[in-house]
């Protein structure tokens, strides 16, 4: 009756019974079982599945996301879905490059990337580029791209991977490196004015 794949217990549904804060309920075919959190480690022993005889209500939470299953050592029948956002278009990437003032030094060449590695064979291979932005801008940028349906990930401090399908960044595109970098200093309005005047003078020489 019980089916396993890569040590994950295959289930048809995972349900949260509000009266059981330390357990989950799973449906396997037409039968329901309760699994205590303490026993929800893969592979879940058959003895850890206790028959569940209570009524199951439609308004109880049903797991829909891959990680909801994965964390309890179970897998939805048919496998993990690993949803994937769309690639950014070349036009959208140009807008992004201009908005953040990205230079060739801030953008990697296109590389082979993988989404959902923890889900084994259900992971998906894509092409991506990685860009470098200020650390505090990386998470908001990822959120902005995801809101637009674009696959992206803040993989490290100040680094964002973005899915492409058009060859990625090409040498010679965008602004050329200037050697400049962002420096944050705290100054008065008058000091800022004088600094800008001095910079203008330096750059005109």
N, C-alpha and C positions, 0 to 999 in steps of 0.2 A: 504493500500500500504506500509506503514512504519512498520517495524518490530523491536522490541526491545528485548534484552536479558540482564537481570540484569542491566537495564537502559542504556545499550550500544545500539546505533543505528546500525543495521545490514546493511552493504553495500557490494556491489560487487566489487567496486574499489574506491580507494582514489587517486586523481590526483592533482598535483600542476600546476596551471596555472601561468607561469612566470609573467604575467601582474597583478596578484592579490596577492601582498605580505601579505595581512592581511586576506586571506580567503583560504579555501580548496574547491575542487570540488569532489563530490562523485557521483558514478553511482549506482543506485538502479534499478535492472532489466534493462530496456532499457532507463531509464530516468536519466538525469543529474541534480544535484542541487549544489548550492553554499552555503557554510556555513561560515559566518564571524568568525574569531578566538574568538571574544568576546562572541559569542553564542555557542562555541564548548565546552560546559560543559554538562556532562551527568546528567539527560536525556536531550538530545537536543529536544527542543520544535519543533513540526511540523511546527509552524509558522516561525521558523528560517531557514527552508530549502527553498531557493528561486530558482525557475527554472533557469537553465543555458542553454542558447541557442547558445553559441558560438561553433565553431568547436573545437574538442578535437584532439590534434596531438599525433602521436605515440611516438615522442621523448620527450614528457613531462614526468616528474618523476611520477612513480606509486609507492605507498607505498608497501613495501614487508615485513618489519619487524613489529612484534607485537606492539612494543612501538610507532611506527608511527601512528597506529590506536588508541591505548589506550589513548595517550595524548590528543586526540581530542574528546574523548567520543564516539568513533565508534568502530565497530568490523567487521572483514572480515566475509563474509558468510561462515559458516562451523566452525567458532570459531577461537580462537587464536591457533597458531601452537606450540609455546614454544619449539623451537629446542633444542635438548639435545646432548651433546658430549658423547663420549664413555667412559667407565670406564678405569682407569689406570690398567695395568696388574701387577701381583705380581712382575714380573721381572723388569718392569719399575719403580715400587715403590722402589725396592731395590736399583736400580741405583740412584734414587733421594735421598734416605736416605743416601747413601754413599757420594754423591756429596756435600750434605749440612751438613754432619756430624751429622745427627739427632739421638738423643737418645730416650729412652722410655719416657722421660719427655717431649719431643717435639711432640709426636704423640698421638692423642686420640684413644680410641677404636672406632670401626665402629658405626655409629649412623644413625638414620632415618633423611633424609634431604629432602628438597622440593625446586624445581626449578620453578620460575615463580609464586610465591604466589599471586602477584597482579592480575593475570589472573583468579583467582577463580577456578572453576572446571577444567580448562584446565591446571592447575599446575601439575607438574609431581613429583612423589615420587621416591627417589633414596636412595642408601646407600652411605655414605661418611666417610672419616676420615678428621681430621683437623690437620695440621702441623704448627709448630711455626718456623719462620725464622726471620732474621733481617728485620725490617720494610722496609728498602729500597730495599730489595730483593723480597718482596711479589708480587708487581705488575708485575715486569719482569718475575717472576716464573709463575704467572697466564697466562701471554701472551704466554710464551714458551709452556705451557701445552695445551692451546687452539689452538695454531698453529699446534700441533700434534693431534688435534681432541679430546683431553681429557677434560671432563667437570670439570671445576674448578672455584673457585671464591675467590677473596681477600675480605673476609667478615669483617675484622677488621685489625687494625695495626699489621703487622707481623703475620697474620693468613691467611692460605689458606685452603679452603675446596676442597677435591679432591674426585671425584666419584670412588667407588670401586664396585666389584661384586664377590670378592673372600674371603670375611670374614674380610678384613681389616688387620690392624696391629695386630699381636699376641704377647702376653706377652712373653718375652724372646728373641724376634727377634731383630736383630740389635745390635748396640753398647750399652753397659751397661752405666747407668748414672755415670759420674765421679765427678759431683759437679762443674765442670768447666763451665765458661761462657765466652762469648766474651767481651773483654774490649778494648776500643779504646783510645789510647794515642798517642800523637805526640812526636816523638823522632828523634834524629839524627841517622845516620847509625851506628856510633860507640856506641851510647847508646843502640840501638837495639841489637847489638852483645853482649854487656855485660849483658843485661836483659835475653837474651836467654841462655847464659852460666849459669846465676844464677838460672833460671828455671830448666835447666837440672840437676843442682846440687841438687835442692830441691826435684825433682821427683825421683832421684836415691837413696834418703835416705830411 
